[in-house]
Amino acid sequence: MSTLTVAVDPPYDVEIAPGALELVAAKLKDRKRVAVVSQATIADTYSARLLASIESETNARVGLFLMGDGETSKSMTTVEDLCRRFADWGLLRGDAIVALGGGVVGDTAGFAAAVYHRGVAIVQVPTTLLAMVDAAIGGKTAVNLAEGKNLVGAFHQPVAVVVDTSTLETLGQREFLSGLGEVAKYALLTDVVADPTGLTALLRLRSSAVLDRDPDVLTEVVACCVAIKAEVVAADPFEQTGRRATLNLGHTFAHALETVGGYDLTHGEAVAIGLVFAGALAGACGRVGSDVVDRYQALPHALGLPTQVPDGESGDPEQLLAVMRRDKKAAGGLSFVLPGQNGIERVDDPSDEALRYAFASVGIGI
Ligand SMILES: NC(=O)c1ccc[n+]([C@@H]2O[C@H](COP(=O)([O-])OP(=O)(O)OC[C@H]3O[C@@H](n4cnc5c(N)ncnc54)[C@H](O)[C@@H]3O)[C@@H](O)[C@H]2O)c1
């Protein structure tokens, strides 16, 4: 088991272990009521065990509140529905919410927790790899509007995060691979910055155990990723200094692929291709050598992730560039997060030649 601390104010622990669902109750000792928010497929498998353990180890009344699946359920309508059901059930400010699920549950229940009674405690219990290494850590919560994704949200840090890596056994293969895209990002963040023997080596040496979802190896992998995210979040809790933006490595191109659409890629698959693009772009800008460019391609590949844009011949670079210019970080120009001599940095407006090389590296002619 790993216990890591996110050193924000107040600090909170992230417990990571196979079977860690049993540890959730200990985070709720002084609560009178606990509202567990989840989705039907997840609750069918995991909620009975979780609710029984909270009921037997605390004096709290426990209720299960199901919400819908998918991005369309990450909405103001769901937040209102949850808050009304909480009120009906008697949830008060000193009580707690538990988010049992992936990033959709975590973001929606997290935002509901931020606004219900002007803020109630939330314990994040992520059940997808993406939520374990990313969404559940750091206190960013949001829901979507018809006008765009994550447009309404709040910073609301959890009181604890409990990661049961054995819940990954039931996750669909594409969802699991999608999480590995973010894992590859963390590995490449540390690969260049600080720790060449950490996560990268673990992924290289144990890639088959990772792909077989060995819960002990996944505990180590998730702990490495959480340690990196926790450090960045503690340095820049409200996303004000630019430090937190380094977590967007690979994401400028990934968001463009997702926005242009039509590629049928999960977020993590898009991030994997975005990492290849970022490595190639950094190489073409003379920021890193060919060894680093190669690693940005080899690591996603070793994890079974795509490294080329599907149907690259038909990819429209002008459309992708237009979307990247609209990216909220770019303020009109083109902005990327790239490796270099000084670590991971924001780089604005690379040359057309460097962009052409990066597009070609992911299978798009320009
Ligand atoms: N707040 C943040 O900092 C942050 C960071 C990254 C992503 N996000 C958000 O996270 C969301 C994506 O999250 P996600 O990838 O976890 O998707 P998701 O929450 O939609 O989960 C994917 C699917 O897997 C199912 N599922 C979850 N756990 C399962 C399990 N253990 N076994 C079987 N099925 C399971 C879910 O019911 C769902 O159908 C996006 O909305 C994104 O914006 C937020």
PDBQT file of the ligand as one rigid body, heavy atoms in Angstrom, charges set to zero:
ROOT
HETATM    1  N1  LIG A 401     -10.999  17.169 -12.633  1.00  0.00    +0.000 N 
HETATM    2  C1  LIG A 401      -9.893  16.906 -13.287  1.00  0.00    +0.000 C 
HETATM    3  O1  LIG A 401      -8.809  17.361 -12.917  1.00  0.00    +0.000 OA
HETATM    4  C2  LIG A 401      -9.974  16.022 -14.492  1.00  0.00    +0.000 A 
HETATM    5  C3  LIG A 401      -8.791  15.540 -15.069  1.00  0.00    +0.000 A 
HETATM    6  C4  LIG A 401      -8.898  14.677 -16.157  1.00  0.00    +0.000 A 
HETATM    7  C5  LIG A 401     -10.143  14.317 -16.654  1.00  0.00    +0.000 A 
HETATM    8  N2  LIG A 401     -11.271  14.809 -16.080  1.00  0.00    +0.000 N 
HETATM    9  C6  LIG A 401     -12.603  14.428 -16.580  1.00  0.00    +0.000 C 
HETATM   10  O2  LIG A 401     -12.771  13.031 -16.420  1.00  0.00    +0.000 OA
HETATM   11  C7  LIG A 401     -13.744  12.583 -17.358  1.00  0.00    +0.000 C 
HETATM   12  C8  LIG A 401     -13.320  11.276 -17.961  1.00  0.00    +0.000 C 
HETATM   13  O3  LIG A 401     -13.193  10.329 -16.921  1.00  0.00    +0.000 OA
HETATM   14  P1  LIG A 401     -13.029   8.769 -17.196  1.00  0.00    +0.000 P 
HETATM   15  O4  LIG A 401     -12.080   8.547 -18.307  1.00  0.00    +0.000 OA
HETATM   16  O5  LIG A 401     -12.788   8.142 -15.895  1.00  0.00    +0.000 OA
HETATM   17  O6  LIG A 401     -14.451   8.365 -17.829  1.00  0.00    +0.000 OA
HETATM   18  P2  LIG A 401     -15.847   7.947 -17.161  1.00  0.00    +0.000 P 
HETATM   19  O7  LIG A 401     -16.000   8.481 -15.810  1.00  0.00    +0.000 OA
HETATM   20  O8  LIG A 401     -16.884   8.280 -18.162  1.00  0.00    +0.000 OA
HETATM   21  O9  LIG A 401     -15.732   6.354 -17.052  1.00  0.00    +0.000 OA
HETATM   22  C9  LIG A 401     -15.663   5.577 -18.218  1.00  0.00    +0.000 C 
HETATM   23  C10 LIG A 401     -16.667   4.412 -18.182  1.00  0.00    +0.000 C 
HETATM   24  O10 LIG A 401     -16.154   3.401 -17.324  1.00  0.00    +0.000 OA
HETATM   25  C11 LIG A 401     -17.167   3.008 -16.381  1.00  0.00    +0.000 C 
HETATM   26  N3  LIG A 401     -16.421   2.573 -15.197  1.00  0.00    +0.000 N 
HETATM   27  C12 LIG A 401     -15.767   3.343 -14.316  1.00  0.00    +0.000 A 
HETATM   28  N4  LIG A 401     -15.090   2.578 -13.454  1.00  0.00    +0.000 NA
HETATM   29  C13 LIG A 401     -15.327   1.289 -13.775  1.00  0.00    +0.000 A 
HETATM   30  C14 LIG A 401     -14.890   0.045 -13.262  1.00  0.00    +0.000 A 
HETATM   31  N5  LIG A 401     -13.994  -0.035 -12.268  1.00  0.00    +0.000 N 
HETATM   32  N6  LIG A 401     -15.347  -1.084 -13.840  1.00  0.00    +0.000 NA
HETATM   33  C15 LIG A 401     -16.206  -1.016 -14.899  1.00  0.00    +0.000 A 
HETATM   34  N7  LIG A 401     -16.630   0.135 -15.454  1.00  0.00    +0.000 NA
HETATM   35  C16 LIG A 401     -16.197   1.275 -14.884  1.00  0.00    +0.000 A 
HETATM   36  C17 LIG A 401     -18.020   4.242 -16.211  1.00  0.00    +0.000 C 
HETATM   37  O11 LIG A 401     -19.305   3.889 -15.740  1.00  0.00    +0.000 OA
HETATM   38  C18 LIG A 401     -18.036   4.777 -17.643  1.00  0.00    +0.000 C 
HETATM   39  O12 LIG A 401     -19.001   4.096 -18.407  1.00  0.00    +0.000 OA
HETATM   40  C19 LIG A 401     -13.922  13.696 -18.381  1.00  0.00    +0.000 C 
HETATM   41  O13 LIG A 401     -15.166  14.308 -18.214  1.00  0.00    +0.000 OA
HETATM   42  C20 LIG A 401     -12.788  14.666 -18.050  1.00  0.00    +0.000 C 
HETATM   43  O14 LIG A 401     -13.144  16.010 -18.334  1.00  0.00    +0.000 OA
HETATM   44  C21 LIG A 401     -11.205  15.636 -15.005  1.00  0.00    +0.000 A 
ENDROOT
TORSDOF 0
